[in-house]
Amino acid sequence: MNKNRSGAFRKPESYSLSTDLTSSQPTENTDQPVKSLVSTELPTPEVSIEPTPEQQEVATAHPVGEILVAPDVADVVRVAPRRRLRPHIRKPRVPRMRAPHIQPRVPRVRPMRVHTFDSFLHRDYRFLWASTLFFSGAFWMQQVIIGWLTYELTQSALLTSLVMGLDALPILIAGPIGGLLVDRWDKRKLLSGVFVYQSLLALGFGTMVLLGDVNAWHVFSFVFMMGIGWVIVDPARMALIPAIVPRHSLVNAFALNSLAFSLTRLAIPAIGGALIVFSGAGVALLLQGVLVAVAAALALGLGTFATSGQPKLNARGALSEILEGVRYIRDTPVVLGLMLFGFLPTVLISPFLHGLIPVYAAEVYDVGPATLGLLMSAVGAGFLTGTLLLASIGDVPHKGLMILGCIALICVSMVAFALNPSIALAFPIVAIGSMGTMGYFSITGATMQSILPDGIRGRVSGIYILTFGAMPAGNLAAGVISENMGAPTATLIACGLVVVAASVLMLLFPSIRKL
């Protein structure tokens, strides 16, 4: 079929079948061409340049040159914008780095460890502590006996105050010599020998008291001879502690050493007061001798701490070595400042607070020896409480500020004790003051021993205990002032002097604040 330009279909004019396929007659002429099945008369297509009616209509509606505007609504096929062809550059493959799994570090919470008895892990310290326990029990027994016996014999506050600190006078005379002996000889044998000497002395004086032939000068002589032993005992104990325990445990060791004094000060004065009431001062002195003998036996359990390889000691060499200790103190401001601070409790605190307790008991509170023993036991209770707190803390930071805090606590208790008229309130006030005193001695002693080198420790300790030797001067001042102005006034005056002296020393030695 053919379709012309107008779109009409035209039928072919003729179709003819030229060959009879069913005819059986042979063909006469083989050369005759076969008739075609397609008509030989092919129509010629009619080509016309005339526009069709549809084209004429379009041309009439839109003449040449007119801009065609698309209808408002039209079936427009939206063609997506062609993407710009860019050369495909394959990016290098970077392996993914996985961030390491970091688990936040959570601090491990450990149970708080109490350091109260760390120093008891050392065998030699256990023997030293037990020896100190019995020796301190004997010392507090002596304080109760001598205080009451002297006041009973003399009825003088001045003499009573003097005898309470007279045992420190030998330290003022021979303290450096004792420190030199500690550096040169076996500390164990020195300590045991001194305890044996004091035990025999207490037993002999107790026998004299039992016989009833005792005067005031006997008491003064006994106290002075007992004080000779302190020339060796104090430097030896102070030098032994750093040789037994490590440096970081020194505060704990000195606090536990004070614990021995605290425990005995809590119980022994009351026992001594009761013994004086029921058995007399002679029996109490015999018990003191027995306690010192036990201390001597325990000191023999210590190891050997002899210093070997040094030349024999002579007078010129002894003086030279003592002067070496003096030069060390002079050239070390911290040690010098601590030594000057040591005069405060021995001259202005203990004589005017603890040394006047027998006078307070007799004149202010009007009580007997049993109550005096209980009042001195309250001092031991304060020592015990402060010791346990300090030993549990362990190594104390900011030691200089802690020393100032202890002095402030002591001053508050001194003012309260002087202004208090009640015996019931006197017990806690004295206990608080004793807490401050114990803290001061423990922290100062541990700080001093942590600074000193081993080769000079005994000599410097012997010079340091000269501060204890100044106690008779403080007792003398306390006795004079209390006899003329009363014990409360004497305590208030001493408290004011402590505040002034501590402020001046802190200004002169700022390195103490940085400890």
C-alpha positions as CSV (number, residue, x, y, z in Angstrom):
1,M,0.0,0.0,0.0
2,N,1.1,3.5,-0.8
3,K,0.4,6.6,1.0
4,N,0.6,9.9,-0.7
5,R,1.5,13.3,0.9
6,S,-2.1,14.0,1.6
7,G,-2.3,10.9,3.8
8,A,-4.9,9.1,1.5
9,F,-4.4,5.4,0.7
10,R,-4.6,4.4,-3.0
11,K,-5.6,0.9,-4.3
12,P,-3.5,-0.7,-7.1
13,E,-5.3,-0.7,-10.3
14,S,-4.6,-4.4,-11.4
15,Y,-3.1,-7.5,-10.1
16,S,-2.7,-10.6,-12.4
17,L,-1.5,-14.1,-12.0
18,S,0.5,-14.7,-15.2
19,T,1.3,-18.4,-14.7
20,D,-1.1,-21.3,-14.4
21,L,0.5,-23.6,-12.0
22,T,-2.1,-26.4,-12.7
23,S,-1.6,-26.6,-16.4
24,S,-0.3,-30.0,-17.7
25,Q,0.7,-29.0,-21.2
26,P,4.3,-28.7,-21.8
27,T,5.9,-25.5,-22.5
28,E,6.6,-25.0,-26.1
29,N,9.3,-22.5,-25.8
30,T,11.7,-22.8,-22.9
31,D,13.3,-19.5,-23.6
32,Q,10.1,-17.6,-23.0
33,P,10.5,-15.5,-19.9
34,V,8.4,-16.3,-16.9
35,K,5.7,-13.9,-16.2
36,S,6.2,-11.9,-13.0
37,L,3.7,-12.0,-10.2
38,V,4.1,-8.3,-9.8
39,S,2.4,-6.0,-12.1
40,T,4.7,-4.5,-14.7
41,E,2.7,-1.3,-14.8
42,L,4.0,0.5,-11.7
43,P,2.2,3.8,-10.8
44,T,4.3,6.9,-10.8
45,P,4.1,8.8,-7.6
46,E,2.5,12.2,-7.9
47,V,4.7,14.8,-6.4
48,S,3.2,18.2,-5.7
49,I,4.8,21.4,-4.3
50,E,1.5,22.9,-3.4
51,P,0.9,23.1,0.4
52,T,-1.8,21.0,1.9
53,P,-4.8,22.6,3.5
54,E,-3.4,21.9,7.0
55,Q,-0.1,23.6,6.1
56,Q,-2.0,26.6,4.7
57,E,-3.9,27.0,7.9
58,V,-0.7,27.0,9.9
59,A,0.9,29.5,7.6
60,T,-2.1,31.8,7.8
61,A,-2.2,31.7,11.6
62,H,1.5,32.2,12.0
63,P,3.1,34.3,9.3
64,V,6.9,34.3,8.9
65,G,8.7,36.4,11.5
66,E,6.2,36.1,14.3
67,I,7.3,34.8,17.6
68,L,5.6,31.7,18.7
69,V,4.5,31.7,22.3
70,A,3.8,28.5,24.0
71,P,0.3,28.1,25.3
72,D,-0.4,28.4,29.0
73,V,-1.2,24.8,29.4
74,A,0.9,22.5,27.3
75,D,2.1,19.0,27.4
76,V,5.7,19.8,27.8
77,V,8.1,17.0,28.4
78,R,10.7,18.2,30.8
79,V,14.2,17.2,29.8
80,A,16.7,16.7,32.6
81,P,19.7,19.0,32.3
82,R,22.6,17.3,30.9
83,R,25.4,16.5,33.3
84,R,28.7,17.9,32.5
85,L,31.0,15.2,31.5
86,R,34.1,15.3,33.5
87,P,37.0,12.9,33.3
88,H,36.5,10.2,35.9
89,I,39.4,10.5,38.2
90,R,39.4,7.8,40.8
91,K,40.3,9.1,44.1
92,P,42.9,7.2,46.1
93,R,41.5,4.9,48.6
94,V,42.5,5.9,52.0
95,P,42.1,3.2,54.6
96,R,39.8,4.2,57.4
97,M,41.6,4.7,60.6
98,R,39.6,3.4,63.5
99,A,40.1,5.5,66.6
100,P,41.5,3.5,69.4
101,H,39.1,2.6,72.0
102,I,40.2,4.7,74.9
103,Q,38.5,3.7,78.1
104,P,38.3,6.6,80.6
105,R,40.5,6.0,83.5
106,V,38.4,5.9,86.6
107,P,40.5,6.4,89.8
108,R,40.5,3.4,91.9
109,V,38.8,4.0,95.2
110,R,40.9,2.4,97.9
111,P,39.8,2.0,101.4
112,M,41.3,4.6,103.7
113,R,44.3,3.2,105.5
114,V,44.8,4.2,109.1
115,H,48.5,4.8,109.9
116,T,48.1,4.8,113.7
117,F,50.4,1.9,114.4
118,D,52.7,1.8,111.4
119,S,55.9,2.1,113.4
120,F,55.0,-1.0,115.5
121,L,55.9,-3.0,112.4
122,H,59.6,-2.6,113.4
123,R,60.8,-4.9,116.1
124,D,63.3,-2.5,117.7
125,Y,60.7,0.3,117.8
126,R,58.4,-2.0,119.8
127,F,61.1,-2.6,122.4
128,L,61.9,1.2,122.5
129,W,58.2,2.1,122.9
130,A,57.6,-0.4,125.7
131,S,60.7,0.9,127.5
132,T,59.5,4.5,127.1
133,L,56.1,3.4,128.4
134,F,57.4,2.1,131.7
135,F,59.9,5.0,132.1
136,S,57.2,7.6,131.5
137,G,55.0,5.9,134.0
138,A,57.8,6.3,136.6
139,F,58.3,10.0,135.6
140,W,54.6,10.9,136.1
141,M,54.6,9.0,139.3
142,Q,57.5,11.2,140.4
143,Q,55.7,14.4,139.4
144,V,52.7,13.7,141.5
145,I,54.8,12.6,144.5
146,I,57.3,15.4,144.4
147,G,54.7,18.1,143.8
148,W,52.5,17.1,146.7
149,L,55.5,16.3,149.0
150,T,57.2,19.6,148.4
151,Y,54.1,21.7,149.0
152,E,53.3,19.7,152.2
153,L,56.8,20.3,153.5
154,T,57.2,24.0,152.5
155,Q,53.7,25.4,152.0
156,S,55.3,27.5,149.2
157,A,54.1,27.9,145.7
158,L,57.5,29.2,144.7
159,L,59.5,26.2,146.0
160,T,56.9,23.8,144.6
161,S,57.1,25.3,141.2
162,L,60.9,25.2,141.3
163,V,61.2,21.6,142.3
164,M,58.8,20.6,139.5
165,G,61.3,21.7,136.9
166,L,64.5,21.2,138.7
167,D,65.2,17.9,136.9
168,A,65.8,19.8,133.7
169,L,68.7,21.9,135.2
170,P,71.3,19.2,134.4
171,I,70.3,19.3,130.8
172,L,71.1,23.0,130.7
173,I,74.6,22.2,132.0
174,A,75.5,19.0,130.3
175,G,73.0,18.5,127.4
176,P,75.6,18.8,124.6
177,I,77.9,16.3,126.3
178,G,75.1,13.8,126.5
179,G,74.4,14.3,122.8
180,L,78.1,13.7,122.0
181,L,78.1,10.4,124.0
182,V,75.0,9.3,122.1
183,D,76.9,9.8,118.8
184,R,80.0,7.9,120.0
185,W,78.7,5.0,122.1
186,D,76.2,2.2,121.9
187,K,72.8,3.9,122.5
188,R,71.2,0.7,123.9
189,K,73.8,0.3,126.6
190,L,73.6,4.0,127.4
191,L,69.9,3.9,127.8
192,S,69.9,0.8,129.9
193,G,72.6,2.1,132.2
194,V,70.8,5.4,132.8
195,F,67.6,3.5,133.7
196,V,69.4,1.3,136.2
197,Y,70.9,4.4,137.8
198,Q,67.5,6.1,138.1
199,S,65.9,3.0,139.5
200,L,68.4,2.6,142.3
201,L,68.0,6.3,143.1
202,A,64.2,6.1,143.3
203,L,64.3,3.0,145.5
204,G,66.8,4.7,147.9
205,F,64.8,7.9,148.2
206,G,61.6,5.9,148.7
207,T,63.3,4.1,151.6
208,M,64.2,7.5,153.2
209,V,60.7,8.7,152.9
210,L,59.3,5.5,154.5
211,L,61.8,6.1,157.4
212,G,60.3,9.6,157.9
213,D,63.5,11.6,157.9
214,V,63.1,13.8,154.8
215,N,63.5,17.6,154.5
216,A,63.0,19.9,151.5
217,W,66.6,19.9,150.5
218,H,66.4,16.1,150.2
219,V,63.6,16.5,147.7
220,F,65.6,19.0,145.7
221,S,68.7,16.8,145.7
222,F,66.7,13.8,144.6
223,V,65.1,15.6,141.7
224,F,68.4,17.1,140.5
225,M,70.1,13.7,140.5
226,M,67.3,12.2,138.6
227,G,67.7,15.0,136.1
228,I,71.3,13.9,135.4
229,G,69.8,10.9,133.7
230,W,67.8,13.0,131.3
231,V,71.1,14.3,129.8
232,I,71.4,10.8,128.2
233,V,67.8,9.6,128.0
234,D,66.4,12.3,125.8
235,P,69.1,12.5,123.1
236,A,69.3,8.7,123.0
237,R,65.6,8.2,122.4
238,M,65.5,11.0,119.8
239,A,68.5,9.6,117.9
240,L,67.2,6.0,118.1
241,I,63.9,6.7,116.4
242,P,65.3,7.8,113.0
243,A,67.7,4.8,113.1
244,I,64.8,2.4,113.5
245,V,61.9,3.7,111.4
246,P,62.0,5.1,107.8
247,R,62.0,8.9,107.3
248,H,58.3,9.0,106.1
249,S,57.2,7.4,109.3
250,L,58.9,9.8,111.7
251,V,55.8,11.8,112.6
252,N,54.0,8.5,113.3
253,A,56.9,7.3,115.4
254,F,57.2,10.5,117.4
255,A,53.5,10.6,117.9
256,L,53.5,7.0,119.2
257,N,56.4,7.9,121.5
258,S,54.2,10.6,122.9
259,L,51.4,8.0,123.2
260,A,53.5,6.1,125.7
261,F,53.7,9.3,127.8
262,S,50.0,10.0,127.3
263,L,48.8,6.6,128.4
264,T,50.9,6.7,131.6
265,R,50.0,10.3,132.2
266,L,46.3,9.3,132.0
267,A,46.5,6.5,134.5
268,I,49.6,6.8,136.7
269,P,48.9,10.2,138.3
270,A,45.6,9.0,139.6
271,I,47.3,5.8,140.9
272,G,50.0,7.9,142.5
273,G,47.5,10.2,144.2
274,A,45.6,7.2,145.5
275,L,48.9,5.6,146.8
276,I,49.8,8.8,148.6
277,V,46.4,8.9,150.3
278,F,46.4,5.2,151.4
279,S,50.0,4.2,151.6
280,G,52.1,7.4,151.7
281,A,54.7,8.9,149.3
282,G,57.4,6.3,150.2
283,V,55.5,3.4,148.7
284,A,54.7,5.4,145.6
285,L,58.5,6.1,145.2
286,L,59.3,2.4,145.5
287,L,56.8,1.7,142.7
288,Q,58.6,4.3,140.6
289,G,61.9,2.5,141.1
290,V,60.3,-0.8,139.9
291,L,58.9,0.8,136.8
292,V,62.3,2.3,135.8
293,A,63.9,-1.1,136.3
294,V,61.5,-2.7,133.9
295,A,62.3,0.0,131.4
296,A,66.0,-0.8,131.7
297,A,65.3,-4.5,131.0
298,L,63.3,-3.7,127.9
299,A,66.0,-1.3,126.6
300,L,68.4,-4.3,126.5
301,G,66.2,-5.9,123.8
302,L,67.2,-3.2,121.3
303,G,69.7,-3.9,118.6
304,T,73.3,-2.6,118.7
305,F,73.7,1.0,117.4
306,A,77.4,1.5,118.2
307,T,79.4,4.0,116.2
308,S,82.7,2.4,115.1
309,G,85.8,3.7,113.4
310,Q,86.2,6.9,115.4
311,P,89.1,8.0,117.5
312,K,89.0,7.9,121.2
313,L,87.3,10.8,122.9
314,N,89.3,13.4,124.8
315,A,88.5,16.8,126.1
316,R,89.8,18.8,123.1
317,G,88.1,16.5,120.6
318,A,84.8,16.6,122.6
319,L,84.8,20.4,122.5
320,S,85.6,20.4,118.8
321,E,82.8,18.0,118.0
322,I,80.3,20.0,120.1
323,L,81.3,23.2,118.3
324,E,80.7,21.4,115.0
325,G,77.1,20.8,116.1
326,V,76.8,24.5,117.1
327,R,78.0,25.6,113.6
328,Y,75.6,23.3,111.9
329,I,72.7,24.9,113.8
330,R,73.9,28.4,113.1
331,D,74.2,27.7,109.4
332,T,70.8,26.0,109.1
333,P,68.0,28.6,109.6
334,V,65.2,26.1,109.9
335,V,67.0,24.1,112.7
336,L,67.9,27.4,114.5
337,G,64.3,28.6,114.2
338,L,62.9,25.3,115.5
339,M,65.4,25.4,118.4
340,L,64.3,28.9,119.4
341,F,60.6,27.8,119.2
342,G,61.5,25.0,121.6
343,F,61.9,27.6,124.4
344,L,58.2,28.6,124.3
345,P,56.7,25.4,125.7
346,T,59.6,24.8,128.2
347,V,59.8,28.4,129.6
348,L,56.3,29.9,129.0
349,I,53.8,27.1,128.6
350,S,54.6,24.0,130.8
351,P,55.7,25.9,133.9
352,F,52.7,28.2,133.8
353,L,50.1,25.6,132.9
354,H,51.2,22.1,134.0
355,G,53.7,23.2,136.6
356,L,51.1,25.3,138.5
357,I,48.5,22.5,138.6
358,P,49.3,21.7,142.2
359,V,49.0,25.3,143.1
360,Y,45.6,25.6,141.3
361,A,44.5,22.4,143.1
362,A,45.4,23.8,146.5
363,E,44.6,27.5,146.2
364,V,42.1,28.0,143.5
365,Y,40.0,24.7,143.6
366,D,40.8,23.7,147.2
367,V,41.0,20.0,146.6
368,G,43.2,17.2,148.0
369,P,45.8,14.9,146.4
370,A,43.3,12.5,144.9
371,T,41.7,15.2,142.9
372,L,45.1,16.5,142.0
373,G,45.9,13.1,140.6
374,L,42.7,13.2,138.5
375,L,43.5,16.7,137.3
376,M,46.9,15.5,136.1
377,S,45.3,12.5,134.5
378,A,43.2,14.9,132.5
379,V,46.4,16.2,131.1
380,G,47.2,12.6,130.1
381,A,43.8,12.2,128.5
382,G,44.5,15.3,126.3
383,F,47.9,13.9,125.4
384,L,46.4,10.5,124.5
385,T,43.6,12.0,122.3
386,G,46.0,14.3,120.4
387,T,48.5,11.4,120.0
388,L,46.0,9.1,118.4
389,L,44.8,11.8,116.0
390,L,48.3,12.7,114.9
391,A,49.5,9.1,114.6
392,S,46.4,8.2,112.5
393,I,47.1,11.1,110.1
394,G,50.6,9.9,109.4
395,D,53.0,12.3,107.6
396,V,51.6,15.8,108.4
397,P,51.8,18.4,105.5
398,H,52.5,22.1,106.2
399,K,54.3,21.3,109.4
400,G,55.2,24.9,110.1
401,L,51.5,25.9,110.1
402,M,50.6,22.9,112.2
403,I,53.2,24.1,114.8
404,L,51.5,27.5,114.9
405,G,48.1,25.9,115.2
406,C,49.2,23.9,118.2
407,I,50.6,27.0,119.9
408,A,47.3,28.8,119.3
409,L,45.4,25.9,120.9
410,I,47.6,26.1,123.9
411,C,47.1,29.8,124.3
412,V,43.3,29.4,124.2
413,S,43.4,26.8,126.9
414,M,45.8,28.9,129.1
415,V,43.3,31.8,129.0
416,A,40.4,29.5,129.8
417,F,42.2,27.8,132.6
418,A,43.2,31.1,134.2
419,L,39.6,32.5,134.1
420,N,37.8,29.3,135.1
421,P,36.7,29.0,138.8
422,S,35.1,25.5,138.4
423,I,37.0,22.3,139.0
424,A,34.6,20.4,136.7
425,L,35.5,22.6,133.7
426,A,39.2,22.5,134.6
427,F,39.4,18.9,133.4
428,P,38.5,19.5,129.7
429,I,40.4,22.8,129.6
430,V,43.6,21.1,130.7
431,A,43.0,18.2,128.3
432,I,42.7,20.6,125.3
433,G,45.9,22.4,126.3
434,S,47.7,19.1,126.6
435,M,46.5,18.1,123.1
436,G,48.2,21.2,121.7
437,T,51.4,20.6,123.7
438,M,51.7,17.0,122.5
439,G,51.1,18.0,118.9
440,Y,53.8,20.7,119.2
441,F,56.4,18.4,120.6
442,S,55.7,15.5,118.2
443,I,55.7,17.6,115.0
444,T,58.7,19.7,116.1
445,G,60.7,16.6,117.1
446,A,59.9,14.7,113.8
447,T,60.7,17.7,111.7
448,M,64.0,18.3,113.4
449,Q,65.1,14.7,113.1
450,S,64.1,14.5,109.4
451,I,66.4,17.4,108.7
452,L,69.5,16.3,110.7
453,P,72.2,14.1,109.0
454,D,73.0,10.9,110.8
455,G,76.6,11.7,111.7
456,I,75.6,14.8,113.7
457,R,72.2,13.8,115.0
458,G,73.1,13.1,118.6
459,R,75.1,16.3,119.1
460,V,72.4,18.5,117.6
461,S,69.8,16.7,119.7
462,G,71.9,17.2,122.8
463,I,72.0,20.9,122.0
464,Y,68.3,20.9,121.2
465,I,67.4,19.6,124.6
466,L,69.0,22.6,126.1
467,T,65.5,24.1,125.6
468,F,64.3,21.7,128.2
469,G,67.1,22.8,130.5
470,A,65.6,26.2,130.5
471,M,62.5,24.9,132.2
472,P,63.8,25.8,135.7
473,A,64.0,29.4,134.7
474,G,60.3,29.2,133.6
475,N,59.4,27.5,136.8
476,L,61.2,30.1,138.8
477,A,59.3,32.9,137.0
478,A,56.0,31.1,137.4
479,G,56.6,30.6,141.1
480,V,57.5,34.2,141.8
481,I,54.6,35.6,139.8
482,S,52.0,33.2,141.2
483,E,53.2,33.7,144.8
484,N,52.8,37.5,144.5
485,M,50.0,37.9,142.0
486,G,48.2,34.5,142.0
487,A,48.4,31.5,139.7
488,P,45.7,32.7,137.2
489,T,47.5,36.0,136.7
490,A,50.8,34.3,136.1
491,T,49.2,32.0,133.4
492,L,47.6,35.0,131.6
493,I,51.0,36.9,131.5
494,A,52.7,33.8,130.1
495,C,50.1,33.4,127.4
496,G,50.6,37.0,126.3
497,L,54.4,36.5,126.1
498,V,53.8,33.3,124.0
499,V,51.8,35.2,121.4
500,V,54.4,37.9,121.1
501,A,57.4,35.5,120.9
502,A,55.7,33.3,118.3
503,S,54.9,36.2,116.1
504,V,58.4,37.6,116.2
505,L,60.0,34.2,115.5
506,M,57.7,33.6,112.5
507,L,58.9,37.0,111.1
508,L,62.5,36.2,111.6
509,F,62.4,32.7,110.3
510,P,59.9,32.6,107.3
511,S,61.4,29.2,106.2
512,I,59.5,27.6,109.1
513,R,56.2,28.5,107.5
514,K,57.3,26.6,104.3
515,L,57.9,23.3,106.1
